[in-house]
Amino acid sequence: MDSFKAFWVEKEDKMFRQSIINRSVDDLPQNDVLIRVHYSSLNYKDALSAKGLPGITRNYPHTPGIDAAGVVEASSLPHLQKGDEVIVTGFDLGMNTPGGFGQYVSVPAGWVLKKPENMDLRDSMIYGTAGLTAALCYKKLASMKAAPEDGPVLVTGSTGGVGSVAVSLLAREGFEVIACTGKVTSEDYLKRIGATSIVSRQELEEGNAAPMGKEKFGHVIDTVGGSILSNALKSLCYGGS
């Protein structure tokens, strides 16, 4: 099979170098499904892997890309046929298995999901891992019977991938959304995608020695942790999540 292009991260001593190289499909792991990648998305983990920061990728050289959408090129299983449009998100893709920043990936069948009919491959990676994460957050809130009448939902890191999809999704479902951001120029954008009001990151970062604060938030979707999460928890309404 012809060679393909891949984003390649190499380690030399303690330095990391990035380039685009040609690879052979024969160099990929031998797995159930070979996929020709049409799209991937850029995630925080990809940046960590590309820079060689510890905790993401153990061995180099390596191709990042923790998600991918494409077409099955070859499969050893009957339910996945050549030509099927599929998505791979999560598992070990792009971490310690060559990822979506190459034109082919080879993965176990259990990692592969057939593309929903109401979405094309490009859209699936526009939402990508961030959109999936936001949807899982909302699904968890819904499973705990969260409802708009519980009070406003705080979304931290609201201009990021997970945060922005969460703001839009919650607003569409009728929730009042308070968006927390440190980007003062993003207020118009956040309101355009559904935020009712904006709270500054600085306000939520400020130290609060009291064990509890005034009830402000019916629920919280947090993407940043640290003092912001601590203070948000202190101001969670009774029964909130």
C-alpha positions, 0 to 999 in steps of 0.5 A, spaced: 500 500 500 502 507 498 505 511 503 501 516 507 503 523 510 503 523 518 505 529 523 511 526 527 514 527 533 521 525 535 525 525 541 532 527 541 535 527 548 531 532 552 528 536 546 522 534 541 522 535 534 516 536 530 515 534 522 511 531 517 513 525 514 511 519 509 510 513 513 508 506 510 501 503 512 505 496 514 509 501 520 502 501 523 500 496 529 496 490 526 489 491 529 482 489 526 481 495 522 485 500 518 481 507 517 483 512 512 483 518 516 479 524 513 479 529 519 481 529 526 481 535 531 486 539 535 485 537 543 489 539 549 492 532 550 495 533 542 499 539 544 501 535 550 503 529 546 507 533 541 511 537 546 513 531 550 510 533 556 510 527 561 503 523 562 500 522 555 505 519 551 510 514 553 514 512 547 517 516 541 517 517 535 509 518 535 503 521 531 498 525 536 491 525 534 486 523 540 480 522 535 479 521 527 473 520 522 474 517 516 473 511 512 474 503 513 480 501 508 480 494 511 477 490 516 477 483 519 470 483 522 463 483 518 460 488 522 465 493 519 466 493 512 470 497 507 467 504 505 464 504 512 464 511 515 466 511 522 469 515 528 474 513 533 474 517 539 478 516 546 481 509 548 489 510 547 488 513 540 494 518 539 497 517 546 501 511 545 497 508 539 499 512 532 493 517 532 489 521 527 494 526 525 496 521 520 492 519 514 491 512 516 490 509 523 490 502 525 485 500 531 481 495 535 474 494 532 472 496 539 474 503 538 470 504 532 463 507 532 459 508 525 458 515 524 451 517 525 447 518 519 445 525 521 452 527 521 458 528 516 465 526 517 467 533 518 462 535 523 463 529 527 470 532 528 468 539 529 464 537 535 470 532 536 472 529 543 470 536 546 463 536 544 463 528 546 465 531 553 460 536 553 455 531 551 457 526 557 457 532 562 450 534 560 448 527 560 450 526 567 446 532 569 440 529 566 441 523 569 441 526 576 434 530 574 437 537 573 432 542 570 432 549 568 428 551 574 434 548 579 437 555 578 443 557 573 448 553 571 455 555 571 460 553 565 467 554 567 472 555 561 467 557 557 470 559 551 474 552 550 472 546 546 468 543 552 465 549 555 463 552 549 459 546 546 456 546 554 454 553 554 450 552 547 447 545 549 445 547 556 442 554 553 438 550 547 435 545 553 432 551 556 437 552 562 440 559 564 447 559 563 452 563 567 459 563 563 466 564 566 471 566 562 478 570 563 477 573 556 474 580 557 473 580 549 469 574 549 462 576 552 459 577 545 461 571 543 458 567 549 452 571 549 451 569 542 452 562 543 447 562 549 450 565 555 445 569 559 450 572 563 458 572 564 462 572 570 470 573 570 475 568 572 478 573 577 472 573 581 471 566 581 479 565 583 479 570 589 480 566 595 474 565 600 476 562 606 469 561 608 467 553 608 460 555 604 458 561 600 451 564 598 447 559 593 448 561 586 449 556 582 443 550 580 449 546 577 456 546 575 460 544 569 467 545 570 473 544 566 478 548 569 479 545 577 483 548 582 480 554 586 475 556 581 472 549 582 473 550 590 469 556 590 463 554 585 462 548 590 461 553 595 456 556 592 452 550 589 445 550 591 442 545 595 441 539 591 445 541 585 451 537 582 
